[in-house]
Amino acid sequence: MLRILLSFFVLLFFNQNLFAHGPSRQKVSLKLDIKAPASKVWDIVSNFEEFNWNEEVEKSESNGNKVGSERVVSFKNGSKVKQKLEKINAEKMIVSWRVVETDNKALPVNSYAAKIFVKSIDSNTTNITYKSGFYRGFMGNDPPPELNDANSKIKVTKFIEGNLKGLKRIAEGN
Amino acid sequence: MLKVISLIFLVFYNLGSLHSQESFSYAFITNQESNKVDVIDLKEKKKIKEIAVGEKPAGIALDSINSNVYISNPESGNVTKIKVKNFEVQNFKSGASPLGIFYSDNTNSIVVSNWYDNQISVIKTDSEKNTQQQIVEVGKSPAGIYISSKNKEIYVANREDNNIHIIDSDRHVLKKKVSVENAPFGVYSEKEIDFLIVTNVQSNSISVINKTTHDLIKNIKVGDWPYQAVYDFTKNHLYVTNQRSNSISIIDMRNYKNIKTINEICEYPEGIDISYKHKLIVVACWFEDNITLLDLESLNVLKKIQTSGGPRAFGKFILEN
């Protein structure tokens, strides 16, 4: 019995790893204005070590704050997502993160990468553009409903909305 | 006398061209989010039509002799034929998840790679029913395809096997496997050139393969996540789109050197092709939802044309006469 179960899991594991991703990529792009100076917002956005924006996130542990650094974001529901700091451009105020490992309960994605653009509108207004590109959570053909294109997109949108809301709260707070 | 003959010839020549189809120069752009193919008129530099096709259209194949365009629809498991003359569409079945697609003019068939099936389908297009289908096993996650009618060979990139399968296009048997770098996706060549280009997405490189000897000539570093390539016959340069660096790498094909990078083209540049008639480089910008036109000579961005959503344009996509 154990062997059958084991081979089932092995099979499942292989199926998950057989394909890097499906053939159709998706995007989510959201914008938000924050009542705070761009320099202040950029300080928060560019600090990879401290990710306490999203209220669903319990903690974030990082091994550094430079390109290539990784952090594990633990959600309140127990899910963990590992991200990598891919690019950072202080002059243009653009940061890029990539998901290295994910939990489909939190973020059902593959090959997920996001970019955050910080743009000064006036001395106390900053515009944030948060863009992500990804493939759905299920890598094979005929995905289960919770891991199909539509649901993966809903989960990503919710995650980014939560991040933006938290960023606004922190940046506008005193 | 000679004058008279050449005059007659000229008159007939012009009459002939009047009777033939009107001159056109179109870019056919697959849009994965809108499930449409956008037609861009490159003379007017504007979008003239949106054509509803199957689900999540990705690949494009051109039949320039009969003026037809073929589209692969990975999520609906079919291929759409578009007649350029009147933009009429006709769908026919392929394997599950067709992605790469190429038209073979000497067999009058299209070949598609079926991503999930690890197979390619050869589909005859000369019959009205388009029902005949022949299956050939290939490697894991087949993507880009090119067919050489001269060499009678099909070249397929197997993304998860890090190799290229070279298949006899008459007998449908594997002739050779050529190892490349990580995650080969796009495959590009032309009738007039000896080399085949493969984009290796995860190695940030391209592989140059000799189509006749099947030798791997060189792996060349480019930008992040290269997608597709096109060769500029006027400069002997190869242009490669780099999805994650928002750039185009320029390779001098006389010495295989990466000589220059054009930065900040757009976000996620993907499909790329050239219009020699209007001296344009045409790039599909997936994240920006537009088509970016560059001047072929100066390489400056001339115009951005909005698309219906999520342009990929995987394969050569410009048809002009």
Chai-1 contact restraints between the chains, C-beta under 6 A:
chainA,res_idxA,chainB,res_idxB,connection_type,confidence,min_distance_angstrom,max_distance_angstrom,comment,restraint_id
A,F19,B,S141,contact,1.0,0.0,6.0,A-B,restraint_1
A,P23,B,A58,contact,1.0,0.0,6.0,A-B,restraint_2
A,P23,B,P74,contact,1.0,0.0,6.0,A-B,restraint_3
A,P23,B,S97,contact,1.0,0.0,6.0,A-B,restraint_4
A,P23,B,L99,contact,1.0,0.0,6.0,A-B,restraint_5
A,P23,B,W115,contact,1.0,0.0,6.0,A-B,restraint_6
A,S24,B,Q32,contact,1.0,0.0,6.0,A-B,restraint_7
A,S24,B,K56,contact,1.0,0.0,6.0,A-B,restraint_8
A,K27,B,F287,contact,1.0,0.0,6.0,A-B,restraint_9
A,N141,B,A96,contact,1.0,0.0,6.0,A-B,restraint_10
A,N141,B,S97,contact,1.0,0.0,6.0,A-B,restraint_11
A,N141,B,Y116,contact,1.0,0.0,6.0,A-B,restraint_12
